[in-house]
């Protein structure tokens, strides 16, 4: 039986989604610090950092929104936090442009392999 904390039934139904949304919000804010740290370590300017943040958060959010409404269940597309941490660990070795090109090529290869199955 779900916990209601003495709330009326319509409000008690909101407790599980609220708990999940708080968890997701804390994770996403924490993950944002990784992006900002990686951008600083790589020497990326403000405009490119804003674009990077918009890409990392915007594309998964749009895909998750579409999938959730299409299949009527919460389906989330994963964030690329581990990729950001990996990119930050490479600071000073390849340039930011080389990292972007490598990520684009890796994405194309993964897409081609997935499409061929």
Buried (B, 14 or more C-beta within 10 A) or exposed (E): EEEEEEEEEEEBEEBEEEEEEEEEEEEBEEBBEBBBBBBEBBEBEEEBBEEBBEEBBEEBBEEBEEBEEEEEEEBEBEBBBEBBBEBBEBBEEBEBEEBBEEBEEEEEEEEEEEEEE
